[in-house]
Amino acid sequence: MKNFYIACLIIITGIILIQACSKLEPRPLADDQLLDGPVGELNYEQNQRFLAGDIAFNDEIFTVEKGVGPIFVATSCGSCHAGDGKGHPFTTLTRFGQVDETGNHFLDQGGPQLQNRAIPGHLPETIPTGATFAKFTPPGNTGLGFLELVSDQDILSMADPHDTDGDGISGEPNWNTVPAYISPSNTIKYICRFGRKASIFNLLQQTVNAYNQDIGITSVYATKDVYTHQEIDPEVSTQTVNNVAFYLQTLKAPIQRNQQDPEVINGGAVFTQIGCENCHKQTLKTGYSPVQSLSNKEFHPYTDLLLHDMGSGLDDGYTEGSAKTYEWRTTPLWGLGLSPRSQGGSYFLLHDGRATSIEQAIEMHGGEATKARTNYSNLSKADKDALLKFLKSL
């Protein structure tokens, strides 16, 4: 009988401890506090592809045995995009070798991307003499599938390369050639939309480039080894590459927070009044997609996907596609308020992370954004605070 009471006491004590410990467990974050996660209404097959892409993107670490390098930048996709958010100065990439529309003249010397790490027995790359370069901080990944589905017609409707309306804004798309696995012609140029210079056509190309240029991994789409420049067997399966591309396509869009806060609402009005919305377009729409949640939807990324002259202060002397060295794609602002969660608790904004606050990023805008920057500088403190609160709600 004594053993029975002891057993009961142990069981009761265990239950009490479990209940007490459960109260100490962190609560799951609300959807609007997270950047990762799939769009809604994926069917079973689509959900399985998303999960497979998620594992390949965030969990798979490439080692020497798996084909990394011998020169590389990172050993996994997720190491540059923690929680599918923006990167940190430690994960910033260096690209070099192109100054105008004639193309990159340093491809035979490692261009366009510097492989700054190497496995034992090899040396990392250095920037060749005479090559200009720019540093690119990895952007956030969420909502990319929506951006991919904006039609060329809609992008062109926002362009005004000759500033015919006289508002000082002259955005234009980046016309670039695409790889043979997308189009067999190497002379036709397409409207591109991804990357800091909007030089990448779609998310498959983005994925292929990341495997090859960032990790040194070949695939059926990119067969040349970045070190030897020789064609070698694929080091990652075609299915995995396609799954990662699908994962990027079906990541949910960031959800704005505190939408009913009066100060946030006022900040949104200020955003439009001072001219930010001229480039950071609030609302775009997608075309058809076999993924129901992406098909023919309005969404709110705060970008026009166009290139704009950002002034001499942001001219690094390097470019891609048809972009000038001083032109940069309008960065989508959605997810801005959650950026510090993937950037070590701080902000690292603009193309290379040089701005360490939203205010500093605004003040570094030049070129076509000079008027909007001046309007911001002339705001009252209350309106500046409201604007910043609005931006942090995105």
C-alpha positions in Angstrom: 0.0 0.0 0.0 2.9 2.3 0.8 4.3 1.9 -2.7 0.9 2.7 -4.1 0.8 6.1 -2.3 4.4 6.8 -3.3 3.5 6.1 -7.0 0.4 8.3 -6.7 2.5 11.1 -5.2 5.0 10.9 -8.0 2.3 11.0 -10.7 0.6 14.0 -9.1 3.9 15.8 -8.7 4.7 15.1 -12.3 1.3 16.5 -13.5 1.8 19.6 -11.4 5.4 20.1 -12.9 4.2 19.6 -16.5 1.4 22.2 -16.0 3.7 24.6 -14.4 6.4 24.3 -17.1 3.8 24.6 -19.9 3.1 28.1 -18.6 6.8 29.0 -19.1 6.8 27.9 -22.7 6.9 30.8 -25.3 3.5 31.4 -26.9 3.4 31.1 -30.7 3.6 34.4 -32.5 0.6 35.8 -34.3 0.6 35.5 -38.1 1.3 39.3 -38.5 4.5 38.9 -36.4 6.0 36.3 -38.7 7.5 36.6 -42.1 7.6 32.8 -42.9 4.7 30.5 -43.6 2.8 29.5 -46.7 0.0 31.3 -48.5 -3.4 29.9 -47.6 -5.5 27.3 -49.5 -2.6 25.2 -50.8 -3.9 21.8 -51.9 -2.2 18.6 -50.6 0.3 18.3 -53.4 1.2 22.0 -53.3 1.6 21.9 -49.5 3.9 18.9 -49.8 6.0 20.8 -52.4 6.1 23.8 -50.0 7.3 21.7 -47.1 10.0 20.0 -49.2 11.2 23.4 -50.4 11.1 24.7 -46.9 13.4 21.8 -45.7 15.8 22.3 -48.6 15.9 26.0 -48.1 16.2 26.2 -44.3 17.6 22.9 -43.1 19.9 21.5 -45.8 23.6 22.4 -45.1 26.0 21.8 -47.9 29.4 20.3 -46.9 32.4 19.4 -49.0 30.9 15.9 -49.3 27.7 17.4 -50.7 29.6 19.6 -53.2 29.9 23.0 -51.5 32.6 25.2 -53.1 35.5 24.8 -53.4 34.8 28.6 -53.3 31.5 29.9 -52.0 29.6 32.5 -50.1 27.3 30.4 -47.9 26.6 26.8 -47.1 22.8 27.0 -47.1 20.0 29.2 -48.3 18.6 29.9 -44.9 22.0 31.2 -43.6 21.4 34.4 -45.6 17.7 34.7 -45.0 17.0 33.9 -41.3 13.3 33.4 -40.9 12.9 34.4 -44.6 13.8 38.0 -43.6 16.5 40.4 -44.7 20.1 39.6 -44.4 22.8 41.1 -42.1 26.1 42.8 -43.0 27.8 39.4 -42.2 25.8 37.8 -45.1 26.2 40.7 -47.6 27.3 39.7 -51.1 29.8 41.4 -53.3 29.1 41.6 -57.0 31.5 43.1 -59.6 32.5 43.6 -63.1 29.8 45.5 -65.0 29.6 49.3 -65.5 27.1 49.7 -68.4 24.7 47.9 -70.7 27.5 46.2 -72.6 27.6 43.4 -70.0 30.0 42.0 -67.5 33.6 41.9 -68.7 35.0 40.0 -65.8 33.0 36.7 -66.2 36.3 34.9 -66.9 37.7 36.3 -63.6 35.0 35.1 -61.3 32.2 37.7 -62.1 29.6 38.6 -61.4 29.8 37.4 -57.7 32.8 37.3 -55.4 33.2 34.0 -53.7 34.7 35.2 -50.4 35.1 31.8 -48.7 36.9 28.6 -49.6 37.2 25.0 -48.4 40.6 24.0 -47.0 43.3 23.8 -49.7 41.8 26.6 -51.8 41.8 30.4 -51.7 38.8 32.6 -51.9 38.4 35.0 -54.7 39.5 38.6 -54.7 38.1 41.5 -56.8 40.1 41.7 -60.0 42.1 44.9 -60.7 40.0 47.4 -62.5 36.6 45.9 -61.6 34.0 48.1 -60.0 31.8 46.4 -57.4 28.7 46.8 -55.1 27.7 45.1 -51.9 24.1 43.6 -51.8 22.5 42.7 -48.5 20.1 39.8 -49.0 16.5 41.0 -49.2 13.5 39.3 -47.5 11.8 36.4 -49.2 8.2 36.7 -48.3 5.5 37.6 -50.8 7.8 37.0 -53.8 5.3 34.8 -55.6 2.9 37.8 -55.8 5.6 40.0 -57.3 6.5 37.3 -59.9 2.9 37.4 -61.1 2.6 41.1 -61.8 2.1 41.4 -65.6 4.6 43.1 -67.8 1.7 45.4 -69.0 1.1 46.6 -65.4 4.9 47.2 -64.9 5.0 49.2 -68.1 2.0 51.2 -67.2 3.9 52.5 -64.1 7.0 53.4 -66.1 7.7 56.9 -67.3 11.3 56.8 -68.6 11.2 60.3 -70.0 9.1 61.9 -67.2 6.4 62.9 -69.6 4.1 63.9 -66.7 6.8 66.2 -65.2 6.6 64.9 -61.6 10.4 64.2 -61.5 9.9 60.4 -61.4 11.1 58.5 -64.4 11.0 54.8 -63.5 11.8 52.2 -66.1 12.0 48.4 -66.1 15.3 46.5 -66.4 15.3 44.7 -69.8 17.7 41.8 -69.7 18.5 38.5 -71.4 17.5 35.3 -69.7 19.1 31.9 -69.4 18.5 29.2 -72.0 16.4 27.1 -69.6 13.9 30.0 -69.6 14.2 31.1 -73.2 16.4 29.6 -75.9 17.1 33.0 -77.5 20.0 35.0 -76.1 19.1 38.1 -78.0 15.6 38.8 -76.8 15.4 40.9 -73.7 12.7 40.5 -71.1 11.3 42.7 -68.3 13.0 41.5 -65.1 11.9 42.2 -61.5 14.1 40.5 -58.9 17.3 41.5 -57.3 18.6 44.9 -56.2 19.0 45.9 -59.9 15.8 44.0 -61.0 18.0 41.9 -63.3 16.5 38.5 -62.5 13.6 37.3 -64.5 11.8 34.9 -62.2 12.2 32.9 -59.0 13.5 29.8 -60.8 16.4 31.9 -62.1 16.9 33.4 -58.6 17.0 29.9 -57.1 19.4 28.5 -59.7 21.7 31.5 -59.3 21.7 31.2 -55.5 22.7 27.6 -55.6 25.5 28.2 -58.1 26.8 31.6 -57.2 26.2 31.6 -53.4 26.9 27.9 -52.5 29.0 26.7 -55.5 26.4 24.0 -56.3 25.7 23.0 -59.9 22.3 21.8 -61.2 20.9 20.8 -64.6 20.1 24.5 -65.0 23.6 25.8 -64.2 26.1 23.2 -65.0 29.4 25.2 -64.8 31.4 25.0 -61.6 32.2 28.5 -60.3 35.8 27.5 -59.5 36.9 25.6 -62.6 34.4 27.1 -65.0 34.0 23.6 -66.4 30.7 21.7 -66.8 30.3 19.1 -64.1 27.5 16.7 -63.0 24.6 18.3 -61.1 25.2 18.5 -57.3 21.6 19.2 -56.4 18.5 17.4 -57.9 16.2 19.2 -60.3 13.3 18.4 -58.0 15.0 20.1 -55.1 15.7 23.2 -57.1 12.1 23.3 -58.3 10.8 22.7 -54.8 12.8 25.7 -53.5 11.5 27.9 -56.3 7.9 26.8 -55.4 8.6 27.5 -51.7 9.7 31.1 -52.6 6.6 31.4 -54.8 4.2 30.4 -52.1 5.6 32.2 -49.0 2.8 34.4 -47.6 2.9 38.1 -48.0 3.8 40.1 -44.8 0.7 41.3 -42.9 0.4 44.9 -41.8 0.0 45.4 -38.0 -1.9 48.0 -36.1 -3.9 48.9 -39.1 -6.6 50.7 -37.1 -4.2 52.8 -35.0 -5.0 56.5 -35.8 -1.3 57.4 -35.9 -0.6 54.6 -38.3 -3.5 55.8 -40.5 -2.2 59.3 -40.4 1.3 58.1 -41.2 0.0 56.3 -44.3 -1.6 59.6 -45.4 1.7 61.4 -44.9 3.5 58.7 -46.9 1.3 59.5 -49.9 1.3 63.3 -49.4 5.1 63.7 -49.4 5.5 61.6 -52.6 6.8 58.2 -51.3 3.9 56.4 -53.0 5.1 57.7 -56.4 7.7 54.9 -56.4 6.6 52.7 -53.5 3.3 51.8 -55.0 1.0 50.5 -52.3 -1.2 48.2 -54.4 -0.4 45.9 -57.3 -2.3 42.9 -58.7 -1.3 39.4 -59.9 -2.3 37.6 -63.1 -3.4 34.0 -63.3 -1.7 31.3 -61.2 -2.5 27.6 -60.7 -2.1 28.4 -57.0 -5.5 29.8 -56.0 -4.2 32.1 -53.3 -1.9 33.9 -55.8 -4.2 34.1 -58.8 -5.7 37.5 -59.7 -5.2 39.0 -56.3 -4.6 42.6 -55.1 -1.7 42.9 -52.7 0.3 45.7 -51.0 4.0 45.5 -51.5 4.9 49.2 -51.7 7.0 48.9 -54.9 6.7 49.5 -58.6 9.4 47.0 -59.5 11.0 49.7 -61.6 14.5 51.2 -61.7 15.0 54.7 -60.5 17.9 57.2 -60.4 18.8 57.3 -56.7 21.5 59.9 -57.0 25.3 59.9 -56.8 25.4 59.0 -53.2 24.1 55.5 -54.0 26.1 55.1 -57.2 28.6 52.3 -56.6 29.8 52.1 -60.2 28.4 48.6 -60.7 25.2 47.4 -62.5 23.3 44.5 -64.1 21.2 44.2 -67.2 20.1 47.5 -68.6 20.2 49.4 -65.3 22.6 52.4 -64.9 25.0 52.3 -62.0 22.9 54.9 -60.2 19.6 53.1 -60.7 18.1 50.7 -58.2 14.9 48.8 -58.1 12.3 50.2 -55.7 12.6 48.0 -52.7 9.2 46.5 -51.4 8.5 48.0 -48.0 6.2 45.2 -46.8 7.8 43.4 -43.8 10.0 46.5 -43.0 8.8 46.6 -39.4 9.9 43.0 -38.8 13.3 43.4 -40.4 15.3 43.7 -37.1 14.1 40.2 -36.2 16.4 38.7 -38.9 19.0 41.4 -38.6 20.2 40.9 -35.1 17.8 43.4 -33.5 18.9 46.3 -35.7 18.1 47.8 -39.1 20.5 47.4 -42.1 18.7 49.1 -45.0 19.2 50.2 -48.6 21.0 47.9 -51.0 24.1 47.3 -48.9 22.8 47.8 -45.4 24.6 51.2 -45.0 21.5 52.8 -43.4 21.0 51.7 -39.8 17.6 53.3 -39.3 14.5 54.0 -41.4 15.2 57.8 -40.9 18.7 57.4 -42.2 17.5 55.4 -45.2 15.1 58.1 -46.2 17.8 60.8 -45.8 20.1 58.9 -48.1 17.6 58.9 -50.9 18.7 61.2 -53.8 18.1 61.6 -57.5 14.4 61.1 -58.3 13.6 60.8 -54.6 15.1 64.2 -53.7 11.8 65.9 -53.6 10.2 63.3 -51.3 13.3 63.4 -49.0 13.0 67.2 -48.8 9.3 66.9 -48.1 10.1 64.5 -45.3 12.7 66.9 -43.8 10.1 69.6 -43.7 7.5 67.6 -41.8 6.6 68.4 -38.2 7.8 66.0 -35.5 4.3 64.7 -35.1 4.0 63.8 -38.8 7.5 62.3 -38.9 6.6 60.1 -35.9 3.4 59.1 -37.6 5.2 58.2 -40.8 7.8 56.1 -39.0 5.1 54.3 -37.0 3.3 53.6 -40.3 6.4 52.2 -41.9 7.1 50.0 -38.9 3.6 48.6 -39.1 4.3 47.2 -42.6 
